[in-house]
Amino acid sequence: MTALLDTPAPINEAGELAPQLLELAPDARAAWVALHDFVEAELRDGGDLADVKDVASKAADNAARLAALFHVFEAAPGR
């Protein structure tokens, strides 16, 4: 964790933050799309997630964020 925190922020020539773009592998993207579509279908009135729309609607995006964090920690300096 210390090595990650000590890593300088990626700054471009204009002095702006320029984070690395991560892309999902094709099978991971397919799983993400399936999760997204499932959740969206359950958000409808009468769906299992209809009462928690504000939280459930963010599930697929949060899963992608977690995947990015797992990737960063797995590839961290000193591992």
PyMOL commands that set and color helices and strands:
alter all, ss='L'
color gray80, all
select helices_A, chain A and resi 2-6+26-42+50-56+59-74
alter helices_A, ss='H'
color red, helices_A
deselect
rebuild
show_as cartoon
